[in-house]
Amino acid sequence: MDLQFDINNIKWIKGSHGLPECVYKIKVPSVTSIIGEMIPDPEWDDFVAKVGPEKAEQIMVKAGNRGSSTHTFIENFISKHSKTRDVSEALRYTQEESPKMLREDLIPEDKIEEGRNLFYKFYYSNYANQFADLLAIELGIYSPSLFYRGKLDVLYKDPLFGVCLTDLKSSNGKIAKKSTKELKYKLQLGAYSQCIDEMYLEKNIKINRASILCIDKQNDILQEIVISGAELTEYKEKFQNLVKDYHIKNNQKYLIESKIK
C-alpha cells in the first residue's frame, strides 16, 4: 500500500456524543482536474505556442466570464420554468435577475451581454422546453468508490430516456468530431454519469442519456454531444481507468486498491 501520510491534513471536528473526532482529509480531485492533468491536449498546446501564455490566459479568463454569464441566464430560466411552467414568467425572471447576480460576481458588462445573447439562442431553440421536468440544477456530485467530485449543471427526466444529465457550454465554434475537446467532453459525461449511478444506487436511479449542450457564438443552431447506451458505458469505463491512473500518479493508490485488477 503506497500511503504517504501528511499530518497537516488532520482536522478535528465535533463527533458523536459531542466529543472531538480526528479526521484525515484526502485529496479528492474534480473531474476537470483529472481530465486536464491526464489527457494530453496538442490542440491547446499549439494555441498557446501561437499566441503566447499570457494572451492564452487572458482569453481563458474572458471565456470563463462568458461561460458563467451564459450559465446564469440559462439556469435561471430552466429553474423558474420548471417551477412555474410559465415561459413568460421564467423569461421575465431571467431577464431581471441574471444581470444582478452576475454584477455581484463582478462579471464585466460586455460578458453579461454576451451571455444574454447566447441565452436567447437557447431560448429560441428546441431545447428551451427539454428540461421542464427538472430534478436538480448545479448539483454537487461525487464518486464514493473512486474518490472524485464535480458539479453537474442539469439533472432532469426525459419522457423517452428517463433520468438524463446535461452540461452547458459556450463556445467560439463547433466542436469537431474526434477532436481532443470532444473526447474530454465525453469523458466528463462518463464521469458525471458514474457519480449519479453510485450516489443514487439505493433509489435505483441510473443515467440513461448524457449530453453536452454547446451554444456557439458563430452559429444560431445549438450543438448537442450525446452519449447513451453502449457508448455511455464505454466512457464511464474509460473515465474509471483514467481516475485510477490519476490516483496512482498522485500517490493515492490506496484509495482504489480494491478496484485494481
C-alpha positions, 0 to 999 in steps of 0.5 A: 500500500503506497500511503504517504501520510501528511499530518497537516491534513488532520482536522478535528471536528465535533463527533458523536456524543459531542466529543472531538473526532480526528479526521484525515482529509484526502485529496479528492480531485474534480473531474476537470482536474483529472481530465486536464492533468491526464489527457494530453491536449496538442490542440491547446498546446499549439494555441498557446505556442501561437499566441503566447501564455499570457494572451492564452490566459487572458482569453481563458479568463474572458471565456470563463466570464462568458461561460458563467454569464451564459450559465446564469441566464440559462439556469435561471430560466430552466429553474423558474420554468420548471417551477412555474411552467410559465415561459413568460414568467421564467423569461421575465425572471431571467431577464431581471435577475441574471444581470444582478447576480452576475454584477455581484460576481463582478462579471464585466458588462460586455460578458453579461451581454454576451451571455444574454445573447447566447441565452436567447439562442437557447431560448429560441431553440428546441431545447428551451422546453427539454428540461421542464421536468427538472430534478436538480440544477448545479448539483454537487456530485461525487464518486464514493468508490473512486474518490472524485467530485464535480458539479453537474449543471442539469439533472432532469427526466426525459419522457423517452430516456428517463433520468438524463444529465446535461452540461452547458457550454459556450463556445467560439465554434463547433466542436469537431468530431474526434477532436481532443475537446470532444473526447474530454467532453465525453469523458466528463459525461462518463464521469458525471454519469458514474457519480449519479449511478453510485450516489443514487444506487439505493433509489435505483436511479441510473443515467440513461442519456448524457449530453453536452449542450454547446451554444456557439457564438458563430452559429444560431443552431445549438450543438448537442454531444450525446452519449447513451447506451453502449457508448455511455458505458464505454466512457464511464469505463474509460473515465474509471481507468483514467481516475485510477491512473490519476490516483496512482500518479498522485500517490493515492493508490490506496484509495482504489486498491480494491478496484485494481485488477 
